[in-house]
Amino acid sequence: MGGGKSTVADLLKSKLNNVLFTGLDRLKWSISGFDRSSEGNKLVAHLVESLTRTALVDGISVCVEQGFVKAEYMFPFIELAKELGVKILVYQIEAPRNVLVERLTTRKTPSEAKTPVSMDKVERNLDNYFNNKYSEAKVIDSEKHSPDKIVQIILNDLASS
């Protein structure tokens, strides 16, 4: 939350071909009347996994733009990559907590959202993320690197993988 994932994904989208860009935030607002409940989030997570599988099987690369607040949420994608024999690159685009909170408090609520995310929920998500993040990811600090620089780092990694 607030690290710059959407900005980076949008920039990457203009530089890559034959890539599906997906994620919970991209899909949940496509569901009319989406409810941010646990059940709603599980449904959207299942949809993201299904879309990812279908795209990969059909030869389309995938960028899952998602703040995985717990490492365990990454495991279905890691297992899928192993099963299909495809390379997976995992990045955590983050910033110091105080910077994330500042960004989140100034962010506009999406027009599709019924209510803004409460600061309690933001704090819980940040706690979950910093205490349980996926340890194998490449961490990129979005306070130190511009979105364009982050995109260049990712493109360089893709070129060498």
Phi and psi restraints in degrees (value plus and minus 20) as a CYANA .aco file:
   2 GLY   PHI      66.1   106.1
   2 GLY   PSI     -16.0    24.0
   3 GLY   PHI     -99.3   -59.3
   3 GLY   PSI     -42.8    -2.8
   4 GLY   PHI      91.3   131.3
   4 GLY   PSI      -4.6    35.4
   5 LYS   PHI     -79.1   -39.1
   5 LYS   PSI     -66.6   -26.6
   6 SER   PHI     -84.4   -44.4
   6 SER   PSI     -61.8   -21.8
   7 THR   PHI     -81.1   -41.1
   7 THR   PSI     -66.9   -26.9
   8 VAL   PHI     -84.8   -44.8
   8 VAL   PSI     -63.3   -23.3
   9 ALA   PHI     -81.5   -41.5
   9 ALA   PSI     -61.9   -21.9
  10 ASP   PHI     -83.4   -43.4
  10 ASP   PSI     -59.4   -19.4
  11 LEU   PHI     -87.0   -47.0
  11 LEU   PSI     -62.3   -22.3
  12 LEU   PHI     -81.6   -41.6
  12 LEU   PSI     -58.3   -18.3
  13 LYS   PHI     -77.7   -37.7
  13 LYS   PSI     -53.1   -13.1
  14 SER   PHI    -100.5   -60.5
  14 SER   PSI     -28.4    11.6
  15 LYS   PHI    -133.4   -93.4
  15 LYS   PSI     -28.5    11.5
  16 LEU   PHI    -140.2  -100.2
  16 LEU   PSI     128.6   168.6
  17 ASN   PHI    -133.5   -93.5
  17 ASN   PSI     133.2   173.2
  18 ASN   PHI      37.9    77.9
  18 ASN   PSI      23.6    63.6
  19 VAL   PHI    -147.1  -107.1
  19 VAL   PSI     109.0   149.0
  20 LEU   PHI    -105.7   -65.7
  20 LEU   PSI     105.2   145.2
  21 PHE   PHI    -123.4   -83.4
  21 PHE   PSI      99.0   139.0
  22 THR   PHI    -163.5  -123.5
  22 THR   PSI     156.3   196.3
  23 GLY   PHI     140.7   180.7
  23 GLY   PSI     146.4   186.4
  24 LEU   PHI     -77.9   -37.9
  24 LEU   PSI     -67.0   -27.0
  25 ASP   PHI     -84.1   -44.1
  25 ASP   PSI     -58.7   -18.7
  26 ARG   PHI     -85.5   -45.5
  26 ARG   PSI     -57.5   -17.5
  27 LEU   PHI    -106.0   -66.0
  27 LEU   PSI     -59.2   -19.2
  28 LYS   PHI     -80.9   -40.9
  28 LYS   PSI     -54.3   -14.3
  29 TRP   PHI    -100.3   -60.3
  29 TRP   PSI     -24.3    15.7
  30 SER   PHI    -107.0   -67.0
  30 SER   PSI     -29.8    10.2
  31 ILE   PHI    -116.1   -76.1
  31 ILE   PSI      95.8   135.8
  32 SER   PHI     -81.6   -41.6
  32 SER   PSI     114.0   154.0
  33 GLY   PHI      50.4    90.4
  33 GLY   PSI       2.2    42.2
  34 PHE   PHI     -72.9   -32.9
  34 PHE   PSI     116.1   156.1
  35 ASP   PHI    -130.6   -90.6
  35 ASP   PSI     107.1   147.1
  36 ARG   PHI     -95.9   -55.9
  36 ARG   PSI      17.9    57.9
  37 SER   PHI    -101.9   -61.9
  37 SER   PSI     149.5   189.5
  38 SER   PHI     -79.0   -39.0
  38 SER   PSI     -62.0   -22.0
  39 GLU   PHI     -85.9   -45.9
  39 GLU   PSI     -61.8   -21.8
  40 GLY   PHI     -82.1   -42.1
  40 GLY   PSI     -63.0   -23.0
  41 ASN   PHI     -85.7   -45.7
  41 ASN   PSI     -58.0   -18.0
  42 LYS   PHI     -84.0   -44.0
  42 LYS   PSI     -60.9   -20.9
  43 LEU   PHI     -80.7   -40.7
  43 LEU   PSI     -67.6   -27.6
  44 VAL   PHI     -86.2   -46.2
  44 VAL   PSI     -58.5   -18.5
  45 ALA   PHI     -79.9   -39.9
  45 ALA   PSI     -62.0   -22.0
  46 HIS   PHI     -82.4   -42.4
  46 HIS   PSI     -62.0   -22.0
  47 LEU   PHI     -82.9   -42.9
  47 LEU   PSI     -62.0   -22.0
  48 VAL   PHI     -82.5   -42.5
  48 VAL   PSI     -64.5   -24.5
  49 GLU   PHI     -81.8   -41.8
  49 GLU   PSI     -62.9   -22.9
  50 SER   PHI     -84.9   -44.9
  50 SER   PSI     -64.3   -24.3
  51 LEU   PHI     -81.7   -41.7
  51 LEU   PSI     -61.4   -21.4
  52 THR   PHI     -82.1   -42.1
  52 THR   PSI     -67.5   -27.5
  53 ARG   PHI     -78.8   -38.8
  53 ARG   PSI     -69.7   -29.7
  54 THR   PHI     -80.2   -40.2
  54 THR   PSI     -65.5   -25.5
  55 ALA   PHI     -82.2   -42.2
  55 ALA   PSI     -67.0   -27.0
  56 LEU   PHI     -83.1   -43.1
  56 LEU   PSI     -62.3   -22.3
  57 VAL   PHI     -81.4   -41.4
  57 VAL   PSI     -54.9   -14.9
  58 ASP   PHI    -106.3   -66.3
  58 ASP   PSI     -12.1    27.9
  59 GLY   PHI      63.3   103.3
  59 GLY   PSI      -2.5    37.5
  60 ILE   PHI    -123.3   -83.3
  60 ILE   PSI     109.0   149.0
  61 SER   PHI     -89.6   -49.6
  61 SER   PSI     140.1   180.1
  62 VAL   PHI    -153.8  -113.8
  62 VAL   PSI     116.9   156.9
  63 CYS   PHI    -136.2   -96.2
  63 CYS   PSI      90.3   130.3
  64 VAL   PHI    -114.0   -74.0
  64 VAL   PSI      84.0   124.0
  65 GLU   PHI    -108.0   -68.0
  65 GLU   PSI      81.9   121.9
  66 GLN   PHI    -175.5  -135.5
  66 GLN   PSI     118.4   158.4
  67 GLY   PHI    -105.5   -65.5
  67 GLY   PSI      74.2   114.2
  68 PHE   PHI     -97.2   -57.2
  68 PHE   PSI      79.7   119.7
  69 VAL   PHI     -93.2   -53.2
  69 VAL   PSI     -31.1     8.9
  70 LYS   PHI    -157.3  -117.3
  70 LYS   PSI     121.9   161.9
  71 ALA   PHI     -76.2   -36.2
  71 ALA   PSI     -56.4   -16.4
  72 GLU   PHI     -81.0   -41.0
  72 GLU   PSI     -44.6    -4.6
  73 TYR   PHI     -90.6   -50.6
  73 TYR   PSI     -36.8     3.2
  74 MET   PHI    -100.3   -60.3
  74 MET   PSI     -47.0    -7.0
  75 PHE   PHI     -75.9   -35.9
  75 PHE   PSI     -60.8   -20.8
  76 PRO   PHI     -79.5   -39.5
  76 PRO   PSI     -55.0   -15.0
  77 PHE   PHI     -94.1   -54.1
  77 PHE   PSI     -56.6   -16.6
  78 ILE   PHI     -86.0   -46.0
  78 ILE   PSI     -64.8   -24.8
  79 GLU   PHI     -84.1   -44.1
  79 GLU   PSI     -60.0   -20.0
  80 LEU   PHI     -82.5   -42.5
  80 LEU   PSI     -63.7   -23.7
  81 ALA   PHI     -80.5   -40.5
  81 ALA   PSI     -63.4   -23.4
  82 LYS   PHI     -82.7   -42.7
  82 LYS   PSI     -66.8   -26.8
  83 GLU   PHI     -79.1   -39.1
  83 GLU   PSI     -61.8   -21.8
  84 LEU   PHI    -111.5   -71.5
  84 LEU   PSI     -24.5    15.5
  85 GLY   PHI      47.6    87.6
  85 GLY   PSI      16.4    56.4
  86 VAL   PHI    -131.5   -91.5
  86 VAL   PSI     133.5   173.5
  87 LYS   PHI     -97.1   -57.1
  87 LYS   PSI     120.2   160.2
  88 ILE   PHI    -143.0  -103.0
  88 ILE   PSI     110.1   150.1
  89 LEU   PHI    -133.8   -93.8
  89 LEU   PSI     108.8   148.8
  90 VAL   PHI    -139.8   -99.8
  90 VAL   PSI     106.1   146.1
  91 TYR   PHI    -141.3  -101.3
  91 TYR   PSI     123.2   163.2
  92 GLN   PHI    -137.2   -97.2
  92 GLN   PSI      88.7   128.7
  93 ILE   PHI    -113.6   -73.6
  93 ILE   PSI      91.5   131.5
  94 GLU   PHI    -160.7  -120.7
  94 GLU   PSI     156.0   196.0
  95 ALA   PHI    -168.2  -128.2
  95 ALA   PSI     148.3   188.3
  96 PRO   PHI     -76.2   -36.2
  96 PRO   PSI     128.5   168.5
  97 ARG   PHI     -71.6   -31.6
  97 ARG   PSI     -65.6   -25.6
  98 ASN   PHI     -82.4   -42.4
  98 ASN   PSI     -54.3   -14.3
  99 VAL   PHI     -88.8   -48.8
  99 VAL   PSI     -62.5   -22.5
 100 LEU   PHI     -81.1   -41.1
 100 LEU   PSI     -66.0   -26.0
 101 VAL   PHI     -81.1   -41.1
 101 VAL   PSI     -63.6   -23.6
 102 GLU   PHI     -81.0   -41.0
 102 GLU   PSI     -64.3   -24.3
 103 ARG   PHI     -82.4   -42.4
 103 ARG   PSI     -62.1   -22.1
 104 LEU   PHI     -89.3   -49.3
 104 LEU   PSI     -53.6   -13.6
 105 THR   PHI     -94.6   -54.6
 105 THR   PSI     -39.1     0.9
 106 THR   PHI    -121.2   -81.2
 106 THR   PSI     -23.6    16.4
 107 ARG   PHI     -96.0   -56.0
 107 ARG   PSI     121.4   161.4
 108 LYS   PHI     -94.4   -54.4
 108 LYS   PSI     123.4   163.4
 109 THR   PHI     -92.7   -52.7
 109 THR   PSI     112.8   152.8
 110 PRO   PHI     -76.0   -36.0
 110 PRO   PSI     122.8   162.8
 111 SER   PHI     -81.2   -41.2
 111 SER   PSI     -46.4    -6.4
 112 GLU   PHI     -97.7   -57.7
 112 GLU   PSI     -37.4     2.6
 113 ALA   PHI     -94.5   -54.5
 113 ALA   PSI     116.4   156.4
 114 LYS   PHI     -93.2   -53.2
 114 LYS   PSI     -57.1   -17.1
 115 THR   PHI    -162.0  -122.0
 115 THR   PSI     134.1   174.1
 116 PRO   PHI     -90.7   -50.7
 116 PRO   PSI     137.2   177.2
 117 VAL   PHI     -92.6   -52.6
 117 VAL   PSI     111.0   151.0
 118 SER   PHI     -92.0   -52.0
 118 SER   PSI     135.4   175.4
 119 MET   PHI     -83.5   -43.5
 119 MET   PSI     -51.9   -11.9
 120 ASP   PHI     -79.3   -39.3
 120 ASP   PSI     -64.3   -24.3
 121 LYS   PHI     -85.9   -45.9
 121 LYS   PSI     -61.5   -21.5
 122 VAL   PHI     -78.6   -38.6
 122 VAL   PSI     -68.4   -28.4
 123 GLU   PHI     -82.3   -42.3
 123 GLU   PSI     -62.0   -22.0
 124 ARG   PHI     -82.7   -42.7
 124 ARG   PSI     -64.9   -24.9
 125 ASN   PHI     -82.4   -42.4
 125 ASN   PSI     -62.2   -22.2
 126 LEU   PHI     -86.0   -46.0
 126 LEU   PSI     -61.0   -21.0
 127 ASP   PHI     -78.6   -38.6
 127 ASP   PSI     -69.2   -29.2
 128 ASN   PHI     -77.9   -37.9
 128 ASN   PSI     -65.2   -25.2
 129 TYR   PHI     -82.9   -42.9
 129 TYR   PSI     -74.9   -34.9
 130 PHE   PHI     -88.6   -48.6
 130 PHE   PSI     -44.7    -4.7
 131 ASN   PHI    -110.5   -70.5
 131 ASN   PSI     -37.0     3.0
 132 ASN   PHI    -155.3  -115.3
 132 ASN   PSI      -0.3    39.7
 133 LYS   PHI     -89.7   -49.7
 133 LYS   PSI     138.1   178.1
 134 TYR   PHI     -89.4   -49.4
 134 TYR   PSI      96.8   136.8
 135 SER   PHI     -94.6   -54.6
 135 SER   PSI     -36.0     4.0
 136 GLU   PHI    -110.7   -70.7
 136 GLU   PSI     -23.3    16.7
 137 ALA   PHI     -94.4   -54.4
 137 ALA   PSI     134.3   174.3
 138 LYS   PHI    -105.0   -65.0
 138 LYS   PSI      99.3   139.3
 139 VAL   PHI    -111.3   -71.3
 139 VAL   PSI     110.5   150.5
 140 ILE   PHI    -144.4  -104.4
 140 ILE   PSI     104.4   144.4
 141 ASP   PHI    -105.7   -65.7
 141 ASP   PSI      93.2   133.2
 142 SER   PHI     -99.5   -59.5
 142 SER   PSI     -24.2    15.8
 143 GLU   PHI    -101.1   -61.1
 143 GLU   PSI     -53.0   -13.0
 144 LYS   PHI    -108.8   -68.8
 144 LYS   PSI     -45.9    -5.9
 145 HIS   PHI    -141.1  -101.1
 145 HIS   PSI     116.0   156.0
 146 SER   PHI     -90.4   -50.4
 146 SER   PSI     140.5   180.5
 147 PRO   PHI     -75.3   -35.3
 147 PRO   PSI     -60.1   -20.1
 148 ASP   PHI     -83.2   -43.2
 148 ASP   PSI     -58.9   -18.9
 149 LYS   PHI     -86.7   -46.7
 149 LYS   PSI     -61.1   -21.1
 150 ILE   PHI     -82.3   -42.3
 150 ILE   PSI     -63.5   -23.5
 151 VAL   PHI     -79.1   -39.1
 151 VAL   PSI     -63.0   -23.0
 152 GLN   PHI     -83.6   -43.6
 152 GLN   PSI     -59.7   -19.7
 153 ILE   PHI     -79.6   -39.6
 153 ILE   PSI     -66.9   -26.9
 154 ILE   PHI     -85.8   -45.8
 154 ILE   PSI     -64.8   -24.8
 155 LEU   PHI     -81.3   -41.3
 155 LEU   PSI     -59.9   -19.9
 156 ASN   PHI     -82.7   -42.7
 156 ASN   PSI     -62.6   -22.6
 157 ASP   PHI     -82.9   -42.9
 157 ASP   PSI     -62.0   -22.0
 158 LEU   PHI     -83.0   -43.0
 158 LEU   PSI     -60.5   -20.5
 159 ALA   PHI     -85.9   -45.9
 159 ALA   PSI     -50.1   -10.1
 160 SER   PHI    -117.3   -77.3
 160 SER   PSI     -18.2    21.8
